[in-house]
């Protein structure tokens, strides 16, 4: 009976480890710096259509909206546009729209 429990426990742990690895691969995080000095981090998950931002020290969840070209997300006074061509823009806190670029992580 002890051997059976060990096999079941090992199987459960292995299955949990595999599903955890799949979840880690199913997310994308990017850091952006904008022309007006704003910096933000945006996260996307394969299973969710929303964008998750950390901007001005606050977490904001943005719903995906209809866009002619590319993607547009908005909510809580923040609008993020990711066009197919051209720069990414963000508008928040009654500030004007500003262009943003990806911040590359330095190699260690």
C-alpha positions as CSV (number, residue, x, y, z in Angstrom):
1,X,0.0,0.0,0.0
2,X,2.9,2.4,0.7
3,X,4.3,1.9,-2.7
4,X,1.0,2.7,-4.3
5,X,0.7,6.0,-2.4
6,X,4.2,7.0,-3.4
7,X,3.4,6.4,-7.1
8,X,0.2,8.4,-6.9
9,X,1.9,11.2,-5.1
10,X,4.8,11.3,-7.6
11,X,2.3,11.3,-10.5
12,X,0.4,14.2,-9.0
13,X,3.6,16.2,-8.4
14,X,4.8,15.6,-11.9
15,X,1.5,16.6,-13.4
16,X,1.4,19.8,-11.3
17,X,5.0,20.7,-12.4
18,X,4.2,20.3,-16.0
19,X,1.0,22.4,-15.9
20,X,3.0,25.1,-14.0
21,X,5.6,25.1,-16.8
22,X,2.9,25.6,-19.4
23,X,1.4,28.5,-17.5
24,X,4.8,30.2,-17.3
25,X,5.3,29.9,-21.0
26,X,1.8,31.4,-21.7
27,X,2.6,34.9,-20.5
28,X,4.4,37.9,-21.9
29,X,5.7,41.0,-20.0
30,X,7.3,44.0,-21.6
31,X,8.6,47.3,-20.1
32,X,8.0,50.6,-22.0
33,X,9.4,54.1,-21.7
34,X,7.5,57.0,-23.2
35,X,8.5,60.3,-24.6
36,X,6.9,62.2,-21.6
37,X,8.9,60.1,-19.1
38,X,6.1,57.7,-18.3
39,X,7.3,54.1,-17.7
40,X,5.0,51.1,-17.5
41,X,5.0,47.3,-17.6
42,X,2.3,45.4,-19.6
43,X,1.5,41.8,-19.2
44,X,-0.4,39.6,-21.6
45,X,-1.7,36.0,-21.0
46,X,-2.7,33.6,-23.7
47,X,-5.9,32.6,-21.9
48,X,-7.0,36.2,-21.4
49,X,-7.9,39.0,-23.9
50,X,-7.1,41.8,-21.4
51,X,-3.8,43.7,-20.8
52,X,-2.5,44.0,-17.3
53,X,-0.5,47.3,-16.7
54,X,1.6,48.6,-13.9
55,X,1.6,52.3,-14.5
56,X,2.3,55.2,-12.0
57,X,2.8,52.5,-9.3
58,X,-0.8,51.3,-9.7
59,X,-2.1,48.1,-11.3
60,X,-4.6,48.6,-14.1
61,X,-6.5,46.0,-16.1
62,X,-7.4,47.1,-19.6
63,X,-10.2,45.5,-21.7
64,X,-9.5,44.8,-25.3
65,X,-11.5,47.2,-27.6
66,X,-12.3,47.3,-31.2
67,X,-9.4,48.6,-33.3
68,X,-9.1,49.2,-37.1
69,X,-5.4,48.1,-37.2
70,X,-3.5,46.4,-34.4
71,X,-4.9,46.3,-30.8
72,X,-6.4,48.8,-28.5
73,X,-6.9,48.3,-24.7
74,X,-8.6,50.7,-22.3
75,X,-10.0,51.1,-18.8
76,X,-9.7,53.2,-15.7
77,X,-8.7,56.3,-17.7
78,X,-5.8,54.5,-19.5
79,X,-5.8,53.8,-23.2
80,X,-3.0,51.6,-24.8
81,X,-2.7,51.3,-28.5
82,X,-0.4,48.7,-30.2
83,X,-0.6,49.2,-33.9
84,X,0.6,46.7,-36.5
85,X,3.0,49.4,-37.8
86,X,4.2,52.5,-36.0
87,X,4.9,53.4,-32.4
88,X,2.9,52.2,-29.4
89,X,1.0,55.0,-27.6
90,X,-0.5,55.4,-24.2
91,X,-2.9,58.0,-22.7
92,X,-3.5,58.3,-19.0
93,X,-4.5,60.7,-16.2
94,X,-5.8,63.4,-18.6
95,X,-2.3,63.6,-20.1
96,X,-1.9,63.9,-23.9
97,X,-1.2,60.8,-26.0
98,X,2.5,59.9,-25.9
99,X,4.6,57.5,-28.0
100,X,6.5,54.7,-26.2
101,X,9.3,52.3,-27.0
102,X,10.3,48.9,-25.5
103,X,13.0,49.0,-22.8
104,X,15.5,46.2,-23.5
105,X,16.8,44.3,-20.6
106,X,20.5,44.5,-20.1
107,X,22.5,41.2,-20.5
108,X,23.9,39.9,-17.3
